[in-house]
């Protein structure tokens, strides 16, 4: 299987980096609560007046505007997650693997997704949509047709995530039955150089300590290398 990023994205965002993890997991039992401490620390220490004032949120709002996405209408996944935490002081626990990458996403305030590999058809792409791809959102499952030139994650048959890091589809959601998971980490230009290494260390540590599985493939795609195989 192959994952690739369309080169045009790197033309628009030369400093963009897309981290890739593929993990083998046993997603059936909880270990340590990874979300609780992160949420507690975030709600206690967040020093900005509004979620959209944080620099890590600003860079995604700016990126969305640059590619024609309304940043005030469509929140990046990390802005949506941060808003929920700051508003309620909590987010639902989904399952062990989802909770782990949500906790890391909140810790570093970067978008991280999770896609079960079993249902994926062919290869995975981060690309500009042709405009005829189907999308079945996780929350409703009702068919949507994706707009031409919209930035999406997709496989050979349908869109997996609309508007880059906005909303995921239904077919590849990570469940207790998932055995292999693809986790992209979207690192917009302007972030610190060591953030990728710290995320990788945390993910490996949490999976190992909680006996949930292991990373079997890890890569970082940039304008100099836009494809990885696993």
C-alpha positions in Angstrom: 0.0 0.0 0.0 1.1 3.5 -0.8 0.4 7.0 0.6 1.3 10.1 -1.4 0.8 13.8 -1.2 0.1 15.8 -4.3 3.0 18.0 -5.2 0.9 21.0 -5.7 0.3 21.2 -1.9 4.0 21.6 -1.3 4.1 24.3 -4.0 1.5 26.3 -2.0 3.0 25.4 1.4 6.7 24.7 0.9 7.3 24.0 4.6 4.4 21.6 5.0 5.2 18.2 6.5 2.9 15.2 6.7 3.9 12.6 9.3 2.8 9.0 8.7 2.3 6.2 11.2 1.0 2.7 10.5 0.3 0.7 13.7 -0.7 -2.8 14.5 -3.1 -2.6 17.4 -5.2 -4.5 19.9 -7.9 -1.9 20.5 -10.0 -3.9 22.9 -8.9 -2.8 26.4 -7.9 0.4 28.1 -4.6 1.1 29.8 -3.8 4.4 31.4 -6.1 7.4 31.0 -4.1 9.5 28.4 -6.7 12.2 27.8 -7.5 13.2 31.4 -4.1 14.7 32.3 -3.8 16.5 28.9 -7.3 18.0 29.2 -6.6 19.1 32.8 -3.3 20.8 31.9 -4.8 22.4 28.8 -7.8 23.9 30.5 -5.6 25.2 33.4 -2.8 26.7 31.3 -4.5 28.0 28.1 -3.5 31.6 28.0 -5.3 33.0 24.9 -8.6 34.8 24.9 -10.1 32.6 22.2 -9.1 29.2 20.7 -8.5 30.8 17.3 -5.8 33.1 18.9 -3.4 30.3 19.5 -0.6 30.3 16.9 -1.1 26.6 16.1 -4.8 27.4 15.2 -3.9 30.6 13.4 -1.6 28.7 11.0 -4.5 26.4 10.0 -7.0 29.2 9.6 -4.5 31.0 7.4 -3.9 27.8 5.4 -7.6 27.2 4.9 -8.1 30.7 3.6 -5.2 30.2 1.2 -6.9 27.3 -0.4 -10.4 28.7 -0.4 -11.9 27.1 2.7 -13.9 29.3 5.1 -11.9 29.0 8.4 -14.8 30.3 10.4 -17.3 27.9 9.0 -15.1 24.8 8.8 -12.9 24.4 11.8 -9.7 22.3 11.4 -10.0 19.1 13.5 -7.6 20.5 16.1 -9.5 23.7 16.5 -12.8 21.8 16.9 -11.2 19.5 19.5 -9.6 22.4 21.4 -12.9 24.4 21.4 -14.7 21.4 22.8 -12.2 20.9 25.6 -12.1 24.6 26.6 -15.9 24.8 26.5 -16.8 21.7 28.5 -13.5 20.6 30.1 -14.0 17.2 28.6 -14.3 15.1 25.4 -15.9 11.7 25.0 -13.7 8.6 25.3 -14.1 6.6 22.0 -11.7 3.7 22.3 -8.1 3.3 23.4 -6.3 4.0 20.1 -8.5 7.0 19.3 -8.1 8.4 22.8 -4.3 8.1 22.5 -4.0 10.1 19.2 -6.6 12.6 20.4 -4.5 13.2 23.5 -1.3 13.7 21.5 -3.2 15.9 19.1 -4.3 18.1 22.0 -0.9 18.0 23.7 0.9 19.5 20.6 -2.2 21.2 19.1 -1.8 19.6 15.7 -4.3 17.7 13.6 -4.0 13.9 13.9 -6.4 11.5 12.3 -6.9 7.7 12.4 -8.0 5.5 9.6 -8.6 1.7 9.9 -6.7 0.1 7.0 -8.9 -2.9 6.6 -11.7 -1.1 4.7 -9.4 1.1 2.6 -9.6 0.5 -1.2 -6.1 0.6 -2.8 -3.8 3.5 -2.0 -4.3 6.6 0.1 -3.8 10.1 -1.2 -3.7 13.7 0.1 -4.7 15.5 -3.0 -7.0 18.0 -4.7 -10.3 16.4 -5.5 -11.4 15.8 -9.1 -14.9 16.9 -8.1 -16.9 13.6 -8.5 -15.7 11.6 -5.5 -18.3 10.4 -3.0 -18.1 11.0 0.7 -20.1 9.4 3.5 -19.6 11.5 6.7 -19.1 9.7 10.0 -21.9 11.6 11.8 -24.7 11.0 9.3 -23.5 8.6 6.6 -25.5 10.5 3.9 -23.8 10.7 0.5 -22.1 14.0 -0.3 -20.4 14.9 -3.5 -17.0 16.6 -3.0 -16.2 19.9 -4.6 -13.6 20.1 -7.4 -10.1 21.1 -6.1 -11.1 20.6 -2.5 -8.1 19.2 -0.5 -9.0 15.8 0.7 -7.7 12.5 2.0 -9.0 9.7 -0.3 -8.5 6.2 -1.4 -9.2 4.8 -4.9 -13.0 4.9 -4.4 -14.1 7.6 -2.0 -13.0 10.6 0.1 -11.8 9.7 3.6 -11.6 13.2 5.0 -13.1 16.4 3.6 -11.5 19.8 3.6 -8.1 18.4 4.5 -8.5 18.1 8.3 -12.2 18.8 8.8 -14.5 15.8 8.7 -13.8 12.1 8.4 -15.8 9.4 6.6 -17.7 6.5 8.1 -16.1 3.5 6.4 -12.6 3.7 7.9 -13.4 4.8 11.4 -11.2 3.2 14.1 -13.2 0.7 16.2 -12.4 -2.0 18.7 -12.2 -4.4 15.7 -9.5 -2.4 14.0 -6.1 -4.3 13.7 -4.1 -1.9 11.5 -4.4 1.9 11.6 -3.0 4.7 9.5 -2.4 7.9 11.4 -1.5 11.0 9.5 -0.1 14.0 11.4 -0.6 17.3 9.5 2.3 19.7 10.3 1.6 23.0 8.7 4.7 25.2 8.1 5.6 27.4 11.0 5.8 24.8 13.7 8.9 23.9 15.7 11.3 21.5 14.1 11.2 19.0 17.0 7.5 18.5 17.1 7.4 15.5 14.8 10.1 13.6 16.9 8.2 14.4 20.1 4.9 13.1 18.7 6.6 9.9 17.5 8.1 9.3 20.9 4.8 9.8 22.7 2.9 7.5 20.4 5.4 4.7 20.7 5.5 5.2 24.5 1.7 5.1 24.9 1.2 2.1 22.6 3.9 0.2 24.4 3.0 1.1 28.0 -0.7 0.4 27.4 0.1 -2.9 25.5 -2.0 -1.7 22.7 0.4 -2.5 19.8 3.3 -1.0 18.0 4.4 1.3 15.2 5.2 -0.8 12.1 5.9 2.1 9.7 6.8 5.7 10.3 7.8 8.4 7.7 7.7 12.1 7.2 6.7 13.5 3.8 7.9 16.8 2.6 8.4 18.6 -0.7 11.5 16.5 -1.2 9.7 13.2 -0.7 6.0 12.9 -1.2 5.4 9.2 -1.2 5.8 6.3 1.3 5.0 2.6 1.0 3.9 0.3 3.8 
